[in-house]
């Protein structure tokens, strides 16, 4: 058992209370995630556990305390910082230097973890990018953020959102309204991300002007999508024919990001997932990038990470 100590300066009771959390819930989260024991008296903290984990805890405590200078901590913020520190080695000696940061009108978005960084860095370097992995790993959110950044920096002239309409046995014809009304519920995660990054009013204006376009997958045949940032979400629910049709729509000046989770396929019967097929067929083609996420990349509530990991373990048995 190894132990070490750190004095956090300046000693500010309000910031220290924010660091520890209500009933020390933030310290408990650190202990659970890093496998260490933390005790403190005032601004003096002692950490015990495996040497590597103690070193990680010392860095995490320092970073968390520095963040309390500008805003109070929450369990979610502690989780995100730990996700970054645990799963992302220092990025150094790269051509770009600093880690990627996505700039949108409303906020700066910093990818968390090595796989998220690799995913975001691959988007401007490739024509087609696949983000494959479980729920909560940021695949769709980061794709939308990159699309918004590309639109606002005039690298593309429009954003096109597509998603197969395969949900719990329902069919589009059973839903009220016109085609846009029918497809919108399936694209809600994309809308939510756009609203957060651009604001509701601006998103609605851009949709009216067709700068942001909702393109049902079934109606994309025959089109050529040029100067656009195209996102296909939930691609595990495409058939091999659908995803081939979609990928061959790409025109000059466009970037395509395809996201999906091959463990959550909702296709009927024994229909093969198009996403699983292209993972084998397209993996070695220059200009096409694949990023594979795992349960360790989940950035939602920690329980989501545990659920995904449990399912992964069960499927391997």
DOSETI-843402 format. One record per residue (C-alpha): x, y, z. Coordinates in nm, 4 decimals, m for minus. Example, Ala and Ser with C-alpha at 12.3 -4.5 7.8 and 13.67 -1.06 7.14 Angstrom:
! residues 2
REC         xx         yy         zz
REC     1.2300    m0.4500     0.7800
REC     1.3670    m0.1060     0.7140
//
This chain:
! residues 317
REC         xx         yy         zz
REC     0.0000     0.0000     0.0000
REC     0.1389     0.3387    m0.1048
REC     0.0339     0.6766     0.0351
REC     0.1007     1.0403    m0.0471
REC    m0.0237     1.3836     0.0519
REC    m0.1148     1.7121    m0.1148
REC    m0.1919     2.0587     0.0220
REC    m0.4371     2.2463    m0.1976
REC    m0.3696     2.6195    m0.2162
REC    m0.5113     2.8686    m0.1538
REC    m0.7008     2.7263     0.1425
REC    m1.0550     2.8418     0.0657
REC    m1.3340     2.6777     0.2657
REC    m1.5996     2.7395     0.0008
REC    m1.3874     2.5881    m0.2769
REC    m1.2876     2.2961    m0.0546
REC    m1.6537     2.2260     0.0182
REC    m1.7260     2.2275    m0.3550
REC    m1.4342     1.9909    m0.4138
REC    m1.5497     1.7405    m0.1536
REC    m1.9186     1.7634    m0.2423
REC    m2.2235     1.7116    m0.0258
REC    m2.1470     1.4381     0.2276
REC    m1.8089     1.3985     0.0510
REC    m1.9812     1.2527    m0.2587
REC    m1.7130     1.3852    m0.4946
REC    m1.4334     1.2293    m0.2896
REC    m1.6291     0.9041    m0.2757
REC    m1.6562     0.9115    m0.6561
REC    m1.2804     0.9581    m0.6809
REC    m1.2206     0.6705    m0.4411
REC    m1.4525     0.4375    m0.6304
REC    m1.3220     0.5192    m0.9777
REC    m0.9515     0.5153    m0.8883
REC    m0.9452     0.2451    m0.6214
REC    m0.7892     0.4638    m0.3523
REC    m0.8742     0.5907    m0.0045
REC    m0.8863     0.9675     0.0511
REC    m0.8809     1.1471     0.3866
REC    m0.8567     1.5169     0.4467
REC    m0.8282     1.7755     0.7178
REC    m0.8929     2.1212     0.5792
REC    m0.6867     2.1645     0.2649
REC    m0.4512     1.8744     0.3425
REC    m0.5432     1.5513     0.1620
REC    m0.3842     1.2087     0.2073
REC    m0.4360     0.9329    m0.0504
REC    m0.3621     0.5628    m0.0040
REC    m0.3676     0.2819    m0.2577
REC    m0.1645     0.1424    m0.5488
REC     0.1116     0.3867    m0.6428
REC    m0.0160     0.4487    m0.9976
REC    m0.3708     0.5163    m0.8755
REC    m0.2488     0.7457    m0.5972
REC    m0.0561     0.9506    m0.8531
REC    m0.3695     0.9765    m1.0697
REC    m0.5762     1.0823    m0.7675
REC    m0.3269     1.3562    m0.6769
REC    m0.3511     1.5011    m1.0283
REC    m0.7311     1.4715    m1.0300
REC    m0.7639     1.6479    m0.6933
REC    m0.5414     1.9324    m0.8111
REC    m0.7326     1.9736    m1.1374
REC    m1.0710     1.9552    m0.9682
REC    m0.9663     2.2130    m0.7101
REC    m0.8434     2.4483    m0.9814
REC    m1.1796     2.4175    m1.1578
REC    m1.3632     2.5314    m0.8406
REC    m1.2120     2.8770    m0.8899
REC    m1.4525     2.9494    m1.1772
REC    m1.7552     2.7273    m1.1083
REC    m1.8871     2.4860    m0.8457
REC    m1.8366     2.1161    m0.9004
REC    m2.1156     1.8662    m0.9605
REC    m2.1011     1.4842    m0.9705
REC    m2.1365     1.5051    m1.3515
REC    m1.8361     1.7383    m1.3841
REC    m1.6274     1.5150    m1.1593
REC    m1.7228     1.2147    m1.3734
REC    m1.6249     1.3905    m1.6969
REC    m1.2890     1.5039    m1.5633
REC    m1.2123     1.1549    m1.4371
REC    m1.3145     1.0100    m1.7714
REC    m1.0605     1.2348    m1.9401
REC    m0.7799     1.1694    m1.6928
REC    m0.8211     0.7940    m1.6665
REC    m0.8693     0.7046    m2.0310
REC    m0.6664     0.9671    m2.2149
REC    m0.2870     0.9660    m2.2028
REC    m0.1118     1.2961    m2.2502
REC    m0.1131     1.4046    m2.6120
REC     0.2318     1.5260    m2.6998
REC     0.4678     1.5412    m2.9917
REC     0.1791     1.5546    m3.2393
REC     0.1584     1.7723    m3.5474
REC    m0.1360     1.9648    m3.4085
REC     0.0110     2.0088    m3.0608
REC    m0.2854     2.0599    m2.8290
REC    m0.5797     1.8257    m2.7930
REC    m0.8762     1.8983    m3.0166
REC    m1.1384     2.1509    m2.9083
REC    m1.4579     2.2047    m3.1063
REC    m1.5811     2.5641    m3.1158
REC    m1.9515     2.6350    m3.1669
REC    m2.1630     2.9463    m3.1235
REC    m2.2857     2.8552    m2.7758
REC    m1.9999     2.6543    m2.6238
REC    m1.6579     2.4971    m2.6516
REC    m1.6633     2.1180    m2.6639
REC    m1.3620     1.9201    m2.5502
REC    m1.3467     1.5518    m2.6477
REC    m1.2979     1.3259    m2.3475
REC    m1.0638     1.0310    m2.3727
REC    m0.8268     0.8969    m2.6339
REC    m1.0969     0.7483    m2.8594
REC    m1.3027     1.0683    m2.8657
REC    m0.9894     1.2658    m2.9519
REC    m0.9004     1.0223    m3.2290
REC    m1.2579     1.0357    m3.3609
REC    m1.2688     1.4155    m3.3725
REC    m0.9208     1.4430    m3.5235
REC    m1.0101     1.1931    m3.7975
REC    m1.3153     1.3873    m3.9204
REC    m1.1343     1.6710    m4.1060
REC    m0.8748     1.4255    m4.2380
REC    m1.1133     1.1794    m4.4064
REC    m1.4103     1.1836    m4.6431
REC    m1.6041     0.9216    m4.4468
REC    m1.5719     0.8557    m4.0738
REC    m1.7368     0.5750    m3.8781
REC    m1.7935     0.6041    m3.5026
REC    m1.9008     0.2651    m3.3697
REC    m1.9714     0.1767    m3.0088
REC    m2.2181     0.1708    m2.7207
REC    m2.4610     0.4375    m2.6069
REC    m2.3214     0.7315    m2.4159
REC    m1.9785     0.7461    m2.5815
REC    m2.0435     1.0808    m2.7536
REC    m2.0465     0.9519    m3.1124
REC    m2.3502     1.1500    m3.2275
REC    m2.2924     1.4555    m3.0097
REC    m1.9355     1.5047    m3.1338
REC    m2.0410     1.4485    m3.4951
REC    m2.3022     1.7246    m3.4627
REC    m2.0454     1.9521    m3.2948
REC    m1.8008     1.8998    m3.5820
REC    m2.0808     1.9658    m3.8313
REC    m2.1745     2.2929    m3.6599
REC    m1.8095     2.4039    m3.6478
REC    m1.7663     2.3225    m4.0178
REC    m2.0824     2.5173    m4.1079
REC    m1.9917     2.8237    m3.9036
REC    m1.6378     2.8314    m4.0444
REC    m1.7877     2.7993    m4.3964
REC    m1.6082     2.4740    m4.4722
REC    m1.9473     2.3365    m4.5799
REC    m2.2646     2.5098    m4.6941
REC    m2.5182     2.2838    m4.5228
REC    m2.5716     2.0065    m4.2694
REC    m2.7720     1.6990    m4.3672
REC    m2.9101     1.4682    m4.0988
REC    m3.0281     1.1166    m4.1735
REC    m3.1390     0.8224    m3.9669
REC    m3.3197     0.4989    m4.0507
REC    m3.6762     0.4955    m3.9170
REC    m3.6669     0.1645    m3.7336
REC    m3.8138     0.1918    m3.3849
REC    m3.9926    m0.0632    m3.1667
REC    m4.2039    m0.2084    m3.4476
REC    m4.3661     0.1238    m3.5428
REC    m4.3925     0.2422    m3.9007
REC    m4.3777     0.5983    m4.0309
REC    m4.7304     0.5740    m4.1662
REC    m4.8667     0.5253    m3.8165
REC    m4.7407     0.8658    m3.7037
REC    m4.9410     1.1875    m3.7587
REC    m4.8328     1.4783    m3.9780
REC    m4.6347     1.5263    m4.2967
REC    m4.3042     1.3567    m4.3787
REC    m4.1019     1.6021    m4.1699
REC    m4.3321     1.5498    m3.8705
REC    m4.3002     1.1743    m3.9081
REC    m3.9207     1.1646    m3.9249
REC    m3.8482     1.4319    m3.6595
REC    m3.9008     1.2050    m3.3543
REC    m3.6317     0.9724    m3.4863
REC    m3.3858     1.2625    m3.5108
REC    m3.4497     1.4074    m3.1644
REC    m3.0938     1.3371    m3.0330
REC    m2.9520     1.5315    m3.3277
REC    m3.1935     1.8218    m3.2721
REC    m3.1100     1.8355    m2.9016
REC    m2.7379     1.8647    m2.9789
REC    m2.8011     2.1355    m3.2414
REC    m3.0188     2.3370    m3.0003
REC    m2.7472     2.3211    m2.7360
REC    m2.4758     2.4420    m2.9750
REC    m2.6649     2.6978    m3.1862
REC    m2.9806     2.7877    m2.9940
REC    m3.3370     2.6890    m3.0805
REC    m3.4272     2.9988    m3.2853
REC    m3.1163     2.9822    m3.5035
REC    m3.1638     2.6102    m3.5673
REC    m3.5262     2.6692    m3.6722
REC    m3.4181     2.9482    m3.9109
REC    m3.1475     2.7295    m4.0647
REC    m3.3975     2.4480    m4.1142
REC    m3.6387     2.6889    m4.2859
REC    m3.3593     2.7996    m4.5206
REC    m3.2619     2.4347    m4.5880
REC    m2.9134     2.5002    m4.4494
REC    m2.9910     2.2215    m4.2035
REC    m3.1789     1.9506    m4.3886
REC    m3.3620     1.6458    m4.2621
REC    m3.3136     1.3773    m4.5257
REC    m3.5027     1.0510    m4.4671
REC    m3.2756     0.7683    m4.5725
REC    m3.5389     0.6116    m4.7955
REC    m3.5576     0.9283    m5.0109
REC    m3.1845     0.9859    m5.0719
REC    m3.1457     0.7593    m5.3744
REC    m3.0267     0.9470    m5.6830
REC    m2.8969     1.2526    m5.4943
REC    m2.5390     1.3818    m5.4886
REC    m2.4526     1.5547    m5.1619
REC    m2.1825     1.8170    m5.2264
REC    m2.0337     2.0836    m4.9952
REC    m2.2210     1.9265    m4.7051
REC    m2.1559     1.7719    m4.3666
REC    m2.3708     1.4584    m4.3646
REC    m2.4495     1.2569    m4.0508
REC    m2.6092     0.9133    m4.0571
REC    m2.7103     0.8203    m3.7028
REC    m2.8159     0.4746    m3.5767
REC    m2.6562     0.3154    m3.8817
REC    m2.6772    m0.0313    m3.7275
REC    m3.0423    m0.0241    m3.8392
REC    m2.9616     0.0162    m4.2080
REC    m2.9648    m0.2789    m4.4445
REC    m2.6537    m0.3494    m4.6560
REC    m2.8355    m0.2041    m4.9581
REC    m2.9362     0.1137    m4.7723
REC    m2.5915     0.1963    m4.6370
REC    m2.4292     0.1298    m4.9754
REC    m2.6794     0.3664    m5.1363
REC    m2.6159     0.6278    m4.8671
REC    m2.2358     0.6155    m4.8851
REC    m2.2384     0.6516    m5.2628
REC    m2.4270     0.9842    m5.2358
REC    m2.1125     1.1729    m5.1271
REC    m2.0009     1.4569    m5.3551
REC    m1.7039     1.6954    m5.3665
REC    m1.6369     1.9035    m5.0566
REC    m1.8473     1.6816    m4.8319
REC    m1.7738     1.4951    m4.5108
REC    m1.9824     1.1970    m4.4014
REC    m1.9968     1.0725    m4.0423
REC    m2.1729     0.7437    m3.9726
REC    m2.2529     0.6440    m3.6138
REC    m2.4002     0.3265    m3.4730
REC    m2.3977     0.0561    m3.2098
REC    m2.3899    m0.2975    m3.3478
REC    m2.5099    m0.4361    m3.0124
REC    m2.8475    m0.2587    m3.0509
REC    m2.9805    m0.3695    m3.3883
REC    m3.3587    m0.3298    m3.4277
REC    m3.3927    m0.4687    m3.7796
REC    m3.6695    m0.7265    m3.8210
REC    m3.6097    m1.0987    m3.8409
REC    m3.2743    m1.2114    m3.9717
REC    m3.2009    m0.8928    m4.1691
REC    m2.8271    m0.8266    m4.1707
REC    m2.7021    m0.4903    m4.0444
REC    m2.5430    m0.2766    m4.3144
REC    m2.3057    m0.1277    m4.0573
REC    m2.1609    m0.4692    m3.9734
REC    m2.1104    m0.5366    m4.3442
REC    m1.9224    m0.2123    m4.4187
REC    m1.6964    m0.2658    m4.1182
REC    m1.5531    m0.5630    m4.3069
REC    m1.5679    m0.4285    m4.6638
REC    m1.4408    m0.0696    m4.6230
REC    m1.1923    m0.0896    m4.3358
REC    m0.8744    m0.0654    m4.5473
REC    m0.9810     0.2060    m4.7932
REC    m0.7800     0.5341    m4.7737
REC    m1.0012     0.8309    m4.6851
REC    m1.2304     0.6174    m4.4688
REC    m1.1690     0.6070    m4.0930
REC    m1.3122     0.3809    m3.8221
REC    m1.3152     0.4663    m3.4513
REC    m1.4268     0.1857    m3.2208
REC    m1.5605     0.2959    m2.8814
REC    m1.6003     0.0728    m2.5761
REC    m1.7679     0.0880    m2.2366
REC    m1.4651     0.2730    m2.0948
REC    m1.5490     0.5682    m2.3241
REC    m1.9003     0.6229    m2.1844
REC    m1.9366     0.9841    m2.0669
REC    m2.2904     0.9686    m1.9309
REC    m2.3770     0.8784    m1.5723
REC    m2.1266     0.6202    m1.4363
REC    m2.4061     0.3623    m1.4071
REC    m2.4393     0.3669    m1.7882
REC    m2.0757     0.2623    m1.8163
REC    m2.1389    m0.0257    m1.5767
REC    m2.4495    m0.1364    m1.7687
REC    m2.2637    m0.1366    m2.1008
REC    m1.9692    m0.3249    m1.9492
REC    m2.2036    m0.5843    m1.7971
REC    m2.3692    m0.6445    m2.1347
REC    m2.0298    m0.6741    m2.3030
REC    m1.9223    m0.9339    m2.0458
REC    m2.2495    m1.1254    m2.0832
REC    m2.2226    m1.1374    m2.4634
REC    m1.8726    m1.2853    m2.4395
REC    m1.9898    m1.5788    m2.2264
//
